[in-house]
């Protein structure tokens, strides 16, 4: 049995075989008419053509399969994003490299997620801090004192009104009794009640005043003649000067960095802890804290107020106790 060397030879052999069959039929069967003989020839030709087409298509398929299996021929698959191709070592194919793009997307998503997390944490921290300040404020209100200004300690230029809740600078020396408790050189005034133990809290409405001084004074402070405000002399005071400069009246005075101009000042005296703290009520910020040494305390500590300077231009705006 001999073998076909190629699809073309196979096709040629089949065609020749069909022609021989047709010729043999025409020789052996003499009774066929000419028409039947012609039909047989036509059918033979059609079958030959169909067979040729089938064999040609089979050859094309076989060649395509061989080409796809050739490791030196890579199948190029385009990357829709950047057109990058990378080899697939296992199959000899080139496939798109999406790793860099995926890394960029993952990194971007991670950064966005971290930013969102940081913003959320920052927001929570602010809420916690705000809540803490509100709780502290409510605790201070537990020690709120209902103070009354002591007109007998007021400098002659000062006028106490509103039932002892407000004081202002009249700018003129009033005709008042010069008793031993009155300040005669500085426009100072004290509250009627002093404290020797415990916690005490009060609030003062300074409004739009450009000059004021607030704090506590020892019962034994000098009330006649000139005096320097400082803890060594029995004064623990915070001051505003000319509407611009905030001071802690230490020795020497300490300039304070106050961002906004407070209109209400909260003052907490903790005698047991030896501290006096000033607060901006609106912003809930601590402005300054004094340490009160036992050696500087002489008797009771009285709430202290001043509406301005005795030598400067008067500031007609009053100080008001908040009740």
C-alpha positions as CSV (number, residue, x, y, z in Angstrom):
1,X,0.0,0.0,0.0
2,X,1.6,3.3,-1.0
3,X,1.0,6.6,0.8
4,X,-0.1,10.0,-0.3
5,X,2.8,12.5,-0.1
6,X,0.6,15.6,0.0
7,X,-3.1,16.7,0.0
8,X,-2.6,17.9,-3.7
9,X,-1.6,14.5,-4.9
10,X,-4.5,12.9,-3.0
11,X,-6.9,15.2,-4.8
12,X,-5.3,14.5,-8.2
13,X,-5.5,10.7,-7.5
14,X,-9.2,10.9,-6.6
15,X,-10.1,12.9,-9.7
16,X,-8.3,10.4,-12.0
17,X,-10.0,7.5,-10.2
18,X,-13.4,9.0,-10.9
19,X,-12.6,9.6,-14.5
20,X,-11.6,6.0,-14.9
21,X,-14.8,4.8,-13.3
22,X,-16.8,7.0,-15.6
23,X,-14.9,5.7,-18.7
24,X,-15.2,2.1,-17.6
25,X,-18.9,2.5,-17.2
26,X,-19.2,3.9,-20.7
27,X,-17.3,0.9,-22.1
28,X,-19.0,-1.8,-20.3
29,X,-22.5,-0.6,-20.4
30,X,-23.3,0.1,-23.9
31,X,-26.9,0.4,-23.3
32,X,-26.6,3.7,-21.6
33,X,-27.6,6.6,-23.6
34,X,-25.5,9.6,-24.2
35,X,-27.4,11.8,-21.7
36,X,-26.8,9.5,-18.8
37,X,-23.2,9.4,-19.7
38,X,-22.9,13.2,-19.7
39,X,-24.6,13.4,-16.3
40,X,-22.1,11.0,-14.8
41,X,-19.2,13.1,-16.1
42,X,-20.7,16.3,-14.6
43,X,-21.2,14.6,-11.2
44,X,-17.7,13.4,-11.3
45,X,-16.3,16.9,-11.9
46,X,-18.5,18.4,-9.1
47,X,-17.4,15.7,-6.6
48,X,-13.8,16.4,-7.6
49,X,-14.1,20.1,-7.0
50,X,-15.8,19.6,-3.6
51,X,-13.1,17.1,-2.6
52,X,-10.4,19.7,-3.5
53,X,-12.1,22.4,-1.4
54,X,-12.3,20.1,1.6
55,X,-8.6,19.1,1.3
56,X,-7.5,22.7,0.8
57,X,-9.4,23.8,3.9
58,X,-7.9,21.0,5.9
59,X,-4.4,22.0,4.9
60,X,-5.1,25.6,6.0
61,X,-6.3,24.4,9.4
62,X,-3.3,22.2,9.9
63,X,-0.9,25.0,9.0
64,X,-2.6,27.4,11.4
65,X,-2.4,24.9,14.3
66,X,1.3,24.3,13.6
67,X,2.0,28.0,13.6
68,X,0.2,28.6,16.9
69,X,2.3,25.9,18.5
70,X,5.6,27.4,17.3
71,X,7.3,28.8,20.5
72,X,9.1,31.5,18.5
73,X,5.9,33.0,17.3
74,X,4.2,35.0,20.1
75,X,0.6,35.8,20.0
76,X,0.4,39.5,20.5
77,X,-2.5,40.6,22.7
78,X,-2.8,44.4,22.9
79,X,-3.1,46.2,26.3
80,X,-6.1,48.5,26.0
81,X,-4.8,50.8,28.6
82,X,-1.1,51.4,27.5
83,X,-0.4,48.9,24.7
84,X,2.3,47.1,26.7
85,X,3.0,43.5,26.1
86,X,4.8,41.0,28.3
87,X,5.9,37.4,27.5
88,X,4.2,34.4,29.0
89,X,7.1,32.1,29.7
90,X,4.9,29.0,30.0
91,X,3.3,29.3,26.6
92,X,5.5,31.6,24.6
93,X,2.8,34.2,24.4
94,X,2.9,38.0,24.9
95,X,0.2,39.2,27.3
96,X,-0.6,42.7,28.4
97,X,1.2,44.1,31.5
98,X,-1.5,45.5,33.7
99,X,0.5,45.2,36.9
100,X,1.8,48.8,36.9
101,X,-1.6,50.2,36.3
102,X,-3.1,48.0,39.0
103,X,-0.4,49.0,41.4
104,X,-1.1,52.7,40.7
105,X,-4.9,52.2,41.2
106,X,-4.3,50.2,44.4
107,X,-1.8,52.9,45.7
108,X,-4.2,55.7,44.9
109,X,-7.1,53.9,46.5
110,X,-4.9,53.2,49.6
111,X,-3.9,56.9,49.8
112,X,-7.5,58.0,49.5
113,X,-8.5,55.5,52.2
114,X,-5.8,56.7,54.5
115,X,-6.7,60.3,54.0
116,X,-10.3,59.5,54.7
117,X,-9.3,57.6,57.8
118,X,-7.1,60.5,59.0
119,X,-9.8,63.0,58.4
120,X,-12.3,60.8,60.4
121,X,-9.8,60.4,63.2
122,X,-9.1,64.1,63.3
123,X,-12.8,64.9,63.4
124,X,-13.4,62.4,66.2
125,X,-10.5,63.9,68.2
126,X,-12.0,67.4,67.8
127,X,-15.4,66.1,68.9
128,X,-13.9,64.4,71.9
129,X,-11.9,67.5,72.9
130,X,-15.0,69.7,72.5
131,X,-17.0,67.2,74.7
132,X,-14.2,67.2,77.3
133,X,-14.3,71.0,77.5
134,X,-18.0,71.1,77.9
135,X,-17.9,68.5,80.7
136,X,-15.2,70.6,82.4
137,X,-17.3,73.7,82.0
138,X,-20.3,72.0,83.6
139,X,-18.0,70.9,86.5
140,X,-16.9,74.5,86.9
141,X,-20.5,75.7,87.1
142,X,-20.9,73.4,90.1
143,X,-18.6,75.8,92.0
144,X,-20.2,79.0,90.6
145,X,-20.3,81.8,93.1
146,X,-22.9,84.6,93.2
147,X,-20.5,87.5,93.8
148,X,-21.4,91.0,95.0
149,X,-19.0,93.9,94.4
150,X,-17.9,95.7,97.6
151,X,-18.4,99.4,97.1
152,X,-16.4,100.1,100.4
153,X,-13.2,98.8,98.6
154,X,-13.8,100.7,95.3
155,X,-11.5,103.6,94.2
156,X,-13.4,106.9,94.4
157,X,-13.7,107.1,90.6
158,X,-15.6,103.8,90.5
159,X,-19.3,103.6,90.6
160,X,-21.0,100.3,91.6
161,X,-24.5,99.7,90.3
162,X,-27.0,97.1,89.2
163,X,-27.3,95.7,92.7
164,X,-23.5,95.3,93.1
165,X,-23.2,93.3,89.8
166,X,-21.6,96.0,87.6
167,X,-18.9,98.7,88.0
168,X,-17.7,101.5,85.8
169,X,-15.1,104.3,85.8
170,X,-16.8,107.7,86.1
171,X,-13.6,109.6,85.3
172,X,-14.1,111.9,88.4
173,X,-13.3,111.5,92.0
174,X,-16.5,110.9,93.9
175,X,-17.2,112.1,97.4
176,X,-17.0,108.8,99.3
177,X,-15.8,107.8,102.8
178,X,-12.0,107.1,102.8
179,X,-12.1,103.9,105.0
180,X,-9.2,101.5,105.5
181,X,-10.4,99.0,103.0
182,X,-10.7,101.4,100.1
183,X,-8.0,101.6,97.3
184,X,-7.0,105.2,97.0
185,X,-4.3,105.2,94.2
186,X,-5.5,102.5,91.7
187,X,-9.0,102.0,90.4
188,X,-9.4,98.6,92.0
189,X,-12.3,96.9,93.7
190,X,-12.9,93.6,95.5
191,X,-15.9,91.4,96.0
192,X,-17.6,91.3,99.4
193,X,-16.8,87.6,100.0
194,X,-13.3,86.0,100.3
195,X,-12.3,82.4,100.3
196,X,-9.8,80.4,102.3
197,X,-10.5,76.8,101.1
198,X,-12.2,74.9,98.3
199,X,-13.0,75.6,94.7
200,X,-14.7,78.7,93.5
201,X,-15.8,79.8,90.0
202,X,-17.2,83.1,88.6
203,X,-17.6,84.8,85.2
204,X,-17.1,88.4,84.2
205,X,-18.5,90.1,81.1
206,X,-15.7,92.4,79.8
207,X,-17.6,93.2,76.6
208,X,-15.7,95.5,74.3
209,X,-13.6,97.1,77.0
210,X,-10.0,97.9,76.0
211,X,-8.6,97.9,79.5
212,X,-9.4,95.6,82.4
213,X,-7.8,93.5,85.1
214,X,-9.3,90.4,86.8
215,X,-8.1,87.8,89.3
216,X,-7.8,87.5,93.1
217,X,-6.1,89.5,95.8
218,X,-4.9,88.5,99.2
219,X,-6.8,90.0,102.2
220,X,-3.7,91.7,103.4
221,X,-2.7,93.6,100.2
222,X,-1.7,97.2,100.4
223,X,-4.6,99.5,99.6
224,X,-3.1,102.9,100.1
225,X,-0.5,104.3,97.8
226,X,1.1,102.8,94.7
227,X,1.4,99.1,94.3
228,X,2.7,96.7,91.6
229,X,0.5,93.8,90.6
230,X,2.3,90.5,91.1
231,X,2.0,87.4,93.2
232,X,4.7,88.5,95.6
233,X,2.5,91.5,96.5
234,X,-0.6,89.3,96.9
235,X,-2.1,89.8,93.5
236,X,-2.8,87.0,90.9
237,X,-4.2,89.0,88.0
238,X,-4.6,88.8,84.2
239,X,-4.9,92.1,82.2
240,X,-5.8,93.6,78.9
241,X,-4.0,96.8,77.9
242,X,-5.1,99.2,75.2
243,X,-7.3,96.6,73.6
244,X,-4.3,94.8,72.2
245,X,-1.9,93.3,74.8
246,X,-2.9,90.6,77.2
247,X,-0.7,90.1,80.2
248,X,-0.3,87.7,83.1
249,X,0.8,90.0,86.0
250,X,3.8,87.9,87.1
251,X,7.1,89.4,88.2
252,X,7.9,90.6,85.6
253,X,4.7,90.6,83.6
254,X,4.3,87.8,81.0
255,X,2.9,88.7,77.5
256,X,0.1,86.3,76.5
257,X,-0.8,85.1,73.0
258,X,-4.6,85.4,72.8
259,X,-5.9,84.7,69.3
260,X,-9.4,86.3,69.6
261,X,-10.7,89.0,71.9
262,X,-12.6,87.3,74.7
263,X,-15.8,89.0,75.8
264,X,-16.5,86.8,78.8
265,X,-13.8,85.5,81.1
266,X,-14.2,82.6,83.4
267,X,-12.1,82.4,86.6
268,X,-11.6,79.2,88.6
269,X,-9.9,79.4,92.0
270,X,-8.8,76.0,93.4
271,X,-7.2,76.8,96.8
272,X,-6.5,73.2,97.6
273,X,-4.5,72.8,94.4
274,X,-3.0,76.3,94.7
275,X,-4.1,77.3,91.2
276,X,-6.0,80.2,89.6
277,X,-7.1,79.6,86.0
278,X,-8.5,82.0,83.4
279,X,-10.7,80.8,80.5
280,X,-12.2,82.3,77.3
281,X,-15.7,81.1,77.8
282,X,-16.7,81.4,74.1
283,X,-13.8,79.4,72.7
284,X,-13.5,77.2,75.8
285,X,-9.8,77.8,75.8
286,X,-7.5,78.2,78.8
287,X,-5.8,81.6,78.8
288,X,-3.4,81.3,81.7
289,X,-3.0,79.5,85.0
290,X,-1.2,80.9,88.1
291,X,0.3,78.8,90.8
292,X,-0.5,80.2,94.3
293,X,2.2,79.6,96.8
294,X,1.3,79.2,100.5
295,X,3.8,81.8,101.4
296,X,2.1,84.4,99.3
297,X,-1.3,83.8,100.7
298,X,-2.1,86.1,103.7
299,X,-5.7,85.5,104.9
300,X,-8.6,85.1,102.5
301,X,-8.4,85.4,98.7
302,X,-10.9,87.9,97.3
303,X,-12.1,88.2,93.7
304,X,-10.4,91.3,92.2
305,X,-11.5,93.7,89.5
306,X,-10.2,96.8,87.7
307,X,-11.8,98.7,84.9
308,X,-8.7,100.5,83.6
309,X,-5.8,102.7,84.6
310,X,-6.0,105.6,87.1
311,X,-3.5,107.7,85.1
312,X,-4.8,106.9,81.5
313,X,-7.9,107.9,79.6
314,X,-11.0,106.5,81.2
315,X,-12.8,103.5,79.8
316,X,-16.5,104.1,80.3
317,X,-17.5,100.5,79.5
318,X,-18.6,98.7,82.6
319,X,-17.5,95.3,84.0
320,X,-20.4,93.0,84.7
321,X,-20.6,89.9,86.9
322,X,-22.3,87.0,85.1
323,X,-24.8,85.2,87.3
